[in-house]
Amino acid sequence: MPTFGVILMIGPGEAELARARDTVASLYHYESDFYLLLVDDDRGGRDLLELVPRERRGAAGAIKNPRMGKADGWCQGSTAGILAALAILKAMPDLQFVLKIDPDSLVIAPFANKVCCRFAANDNVGLLGNFRFNPTSLSHLKNYFPAAPAIEKLLCQVSIWRRTPCGKLPALQLALWGRYRRIRQTIRHALLNGYRLGEHCNGGGLALSKEAVHRMQAAGMLDDPCQWLATPCGDDVVIALNVRAVGLLIEDFSSDDEPFGVDHRGLLARPEALVERGHSIIHSVKDHGQFREAETRAYFRERREVHVSGAI
């Protein structure tokens, strides 16, 4: 039986499929005992289980992102897909944790044992990753809507959004019932449990404990994956909110010899340095600054081939 789950959402286009194939190959090279759940963010009729090869034809499944083209696939649209995937994985009782990665993530070393041990060391921790606390906008990210002001606005019982991700039209926020009420309750519970506006783990690689997923399901947080579509909140922010709302903690797990060497854009360091630091999951391998995606993937692909030969 699989001991952990992996969620990988794949956007439209051949470039995303090519990224996903290499990322999945890296995952299977270093780990084996997992269930892979692919989330298809393309509105067409493609079959991801056929398009993304899996070594040993391991346990896997695929679902469509329930957003059906609404909102932004890189932000709140991703949130819908991830919550839908968690709703499926929570029904698998033997999974000890759930890993969420992106097509531009890459696995460069084993990680499952480290993640299991860290969760076992403190059962109050529900989320591991590269912890970030961004109360305001990140100046180097164009069109980045800061999480903290958005969350603060969602706390209001009545508010007006000049435009929302769904159709870019104005919206009246009435948090007296429905989705806005459930969102407001989640934020309030998180704040009461010590959540600071804007804190999250980078979405390029994070792990949720079994307990976190079960508590989220029990609290109804997985019942409506599209609940956050009208908000500017991405999956990393929403996951952090949910974890804190159900009474669990977020812990950084990105120091040397810890798995998550992830950043929002570009690599944290040269590929060789990431290996030396002992990271297991890196993000983002896309072209950025001095780093080229093709060169980065080729470097780690060669390491995998050498590893198979027994040279490292």
KOLFI-258151 format. One line per field, with one value per residue (C-alpha): x, y, z. Coordinates in nm, 2 decimals. Example, Ala and Ser with C-alpha at 12.3 -4.5 7.8 and 13.67 -1.06 7.14 Angstrom:
BEGIN
c1 = 1.23;1.37 $
c2 = -0.45;-0.11 $
c3 = 0.78;0.71 $
This chain:
BEGIN
c1 = 0.00;0.12;0.26;0.21;0.02;0.16;-0.05;0.07;-0.15;-0.06;-0.17;-0.25;0.01;0.29;0.55;0.37;0.33;0.71;0.79;0.55;0.71;1.05;0.93;0.74;1.05;1.25;0.99;0.99;1.37;1.40;1.07;0.84;0.58;0.33;0.00;0.03;-0.28;-0.26;-0.49;-0.57;-0.61;-0.67;-1.03;-0.98;-1.02;-0.66;-0.57;-0.29;-0.23;-0.13;0.05;0.26;0.45;0.50;0.78;0.65;0.30;0.27;-0.06;-0.20;-0.51;-0.62;-0.90;-1.01;-0.97;-1.33;-1.28;-1.36;-1.16;-1.28;-1.04;-0.66;-0.51;-0.19;-0.37;-0.72;-0.78;-0.49;-0.65;-0.97;-0.76;-0.55;-0.86;-1.04;-0.73;-0.71;-1.08;-0.99;-0.67;-0.83;-1.02;-0.69;-0.63;-0.28;-0.13;0.10;0.13;0.05;0.31;0.21;0.46;0.44;0.55;0.85;0.95;1.21;1.29;1.67;1.70;1.48;1.25;0.97;1.15;1.26;0.90;0.75;1.01;0.95;0.57;0.61;0.84;0.56;0.20;0.09;0.26;0.03;0.23;0.60;0.79;0.98;0.80;0.73;0.57;0.47;0.24;0.27;0.34;0.66;0.81;0.98;0.67;0.46;0.08;0.13;-0.18;-0.05;-0.22;-0.25;-0.47;-0.69;-0.74;-0.81;-1.08;-1.23;-1.27;-1.53;-1.90;-1.98;-1.74;-1.72;-1.46;-1.41;-1.32;-1.28;-1.09;-1.42;-1.50;-1.32;-1.65;-1.74;-1.87;-2.06;-1.92;-2.18;-2.03;-2.36;-2.41;-2.26;-1.90;-1.80;-1.93;-1.73;-1.42;-1.46;-1.50;-1.18;-0.98;-1.12;-1.04;-0.69;-0.63;-0.76;-0.51;-0.22;-0.21;-0.03;-0.18;0.02;0.21;0.24;0.48;0.59;0.36;0.63;0.68;0.50;0.38;0.06;0.03;-0.23;-0.39;-0.41;-0.60;-0.84;-0.91;-0.97;-1.21;-1.39;-1.43;-1.59;-1.29;-1.28;-1.65;-1.65;-1.31;-1.43;-1.51;-1.21;-1.25;-1.37;-1.08;-0.72;-0.59;-0.36;-0.33;-0.03;-0.21;-0.54;-0.36;-0.18;-0.51;-0.68;-0.40;-0.40;-0.78;-0.79;-0.55;-0.22;0.11;0.33;0.70;0.99;1.17;1.41;1.74;2.05;1.98;1.61;1.39;1.24;1.48;1.20;1.15;0.86;1.07;1.40;1.64;1.77;2.12;2.33;2.22;2.54;2.49;2.14;2.28;2.55;2.29;2.11;1.77;1.54;1.27;1.36;1.15;1.14;1.35;1.20;1.43;1.51;1.81;2.13;1.96;1.81;1.55;1.69;2.04;1.90;1.69;1.98;2.21;1.98;1.88;2.25;2.28;1.99;2.15;2.48;2.30;2.15;2.50;2.62;2.88;2.72 $
c2 = 0.00;0.36;0.54;0.89;1.08;1.32;1.59;1.73;1.98;2.01;2.31;2.31;2.28;2.05;2.25;2.17;1.80;1.78;1.94;1.70;1.39;1.48;1.58;1.25;1.06;1.23;1.14;0.77;0.76;0.85;0.73;0.43;0.38;0.65;0.73;0.99;1.20;1.42;1.72;1.82;2.19;2.16;2.19;1.94;1.56;1.45;1.14;1.23;0.88;0.79;1.12;1.12;0.78;0.62;0.38;0.04;0.17;0.27;0.35;0.67;0.85;1.16;1.42;1.73;2.07;2.16;2.52;2.45;2.74;3.00;3.24;3.21;2.87;2.98;3.13;3.06;2.81;2.61;2.62;2.45;2.17;2.10;2.10;1.86;1.63;1.64;1.54;1.22;1.14;1.18;0.86;0.66;0.59;0.45;0.77;0.93;1.26;1.44;1.61;1.89;1.98;2.16;2.06;2.30;2.13;1.85;1.57;1.54;1.31;1.09;1.27;1.05;0.92;1.27;1.41;1.12;1.15;1.53;1.49;1.20;1.42;1.67;1.57;1.93;2.02;2.00;2.17;2.15;2.34;2.66;2.89;3.24;3.54;3.81;4.06;4.29;4.28;4.12;4.41;4.18;4.00;4.17;4.17;4.00;4.06;4.06;3.79;3.98;4.27;4.02;3.81;4.12;4.22;3.87;3.91;4.19;4.08;4.33;4.45;4.53;4.39;4.61;4.30;3.94;3.66;3.52;3.74;4.04;4.19;4.37;4.16;4.22;4.03;3.93;3.70;3.62;3.30;3.08;3.07;3.41;3.31;2.98;3.17;3.43;3.15;2.98;3.30;3.38;3.04;3.06;3.40;3.27;2.99;3.23;3.27;3.58;3.74;3.63;3.33;3.02;2.76;2.81;2.61;2.47;2.19;2.14;1.85;1.81;1.56;1.29;1.46;1.79;1.64;1.45;1.76;1.97;1.71;1.70;2.08;2.07;2.25;2.00;1.99;2.28;2.30;2.61;2.80;3.03;3.10;3.46;3.55;3.63;3.35;3.09;2.73;2.79;3.07;2.87;2.55;2.75;2.91;2.58;2.41;2.69;2.70;2.33;2.39;2.27;2.44;2.53;2.45;2.54;2.24;2.41;2.43;2.23;1.86;1.93;1.85;2.17;2.38;2.58;2.94;3.12;3.20;3.06;2.84;2.92;2.84;2.66;2.30;2.18;2.39;2.25;1.90;2.00;2.15;1.82;1.93;1.68;1.89;2.21;2.48;2.65;2.51;2.74;2.99;3.27;3.49;3.30;2.96;2.78;2.51;2.28;2.29;2.24;1.94;1.79;1.82;1.63;1.38;1.30;1.26;1.01;0.81;0.81;0.71;0.41;0.31;0.31;0.59;0.81 $
c3 = 0.00;-0.07;0.23;0.10;-0.17;-0.43;-0.60;-0.93;-1.12;-1.49;-1.70;-2.07;-2.35;-2.45;-2.25;-1.92;-2.02;-2.09;-1.75;-1.58;-1.75;-1.63;-1.28;-1.24;-1.37;-1.09;-0.83;-0.93;-0.93;-0.56;-0.41;-0.49;-0.22;-0.31;-0.48;-0.76;-0.82;-1.14;-1.16;-1.52;-1.56;-1.94;-2.05;-2.33;-2.32;-2.28;-2.07;-1.83;-1.72;-2.08;-2.15;-1.84;-1.82;-1.48;-1.39;-1.28;-1.36;-1.00;-0.82;-0.97;-1.07;-1.25;-1.21;-1.38;-1.20;-1.10;-1.18;-1.55;-1.68;-1.43;-1.25;-1.27;-1.31;-1.13;-0.83;-0.70;-0.99;-0.85;-0.51;-0.65;-0.80;-0.49;-0.26;-0.50;-0.50;-0.12;-0.10;-0.29;-0.10;0.24;0.17;0.17;0.54;0.50;0.36;0.62;0.44;0.12;-0.09;-0.33;-0.61;-0.94;-1.30;-1.25;-0.93;-0.94;-0.70;-0.65;-0.35;-0.13;0.11;0.24;0.55;0.65;0.62;0.81;1.09;1.12;1.15;1.40;1.61;1.66;1.60;1.63;1.30;1.00;0.73;0.63;0.36;0.29;0.54;0.42;0.59;0.34;0.50;0.20;-0.17;-0.30;-0.50;-0.76;-0.85;-1.11;-1.06;-0.73;-0.51;-0.15;0.06;0.38;0.25;0.07;0.38;0.59;0.34;0.35;0.72;0.67;0.68;0.40;0.14;-0.23;-0.47;-0.77;-0.97;-0.89;-1.07;-1.20;-1.49;-1.36;-1.26;-0.93;-0.65;-0.33;-0.04;0.21;0.47;0.64;0.45;0.18;0.06;0.20;0.54;0.54;0.42;0.70;0.96;0.84;0.86;1.21;1.34;1.20;1.36;1.69;1.67;1.61;1.23;1.10;0.79;0.49;0.63;0.42;0.28;-0.08;-0.31;-0.52;-0.27;0.06;0.28;0.47;0.75;0.76;1.06;0.88;0.58;0.81;1.02;0.70;0.58;0.91;0.92;0.57;0.41;0.12;0.05;-0.20;-0.39;-0.58;-0.26;-0.30;-0.67;-0.63;-0.40;-0.49;-0.27;-0.41;-0.29;-0.07;0.12;0.15;0.27;0.54;0.65;0.67;0.86;1.12;1.14;1.24;1.52;1.37;1.32;1.02;1.04;0.82;0.66;0.42;0.60;0.50;0.49;0.49;0.19;0.06;-0.14;-0.31;-0.41;-0.58;-0.89;-1.00;-0.80;-0.46;-0.57;-0.84;-0.90;-0.75;-0.44;-0.39;-0.39;-0.14;0.09;0.10;-0.04;-0.19;-0.37;-0.57;-0.73;-0.97;-1.25;-1.51;-1.69;-1.45;-1.40;-1.47;-1.47;-1.78;-1.74;-2.00;-1.84;-1.49;-1.59;-1.80;-1.50;-1.27;-1.53;-1.57;-1.20;-1.20;-1.48;-1.29;-0.97;-1.15;-1.27;-0.91;-0.96;-0.69 $
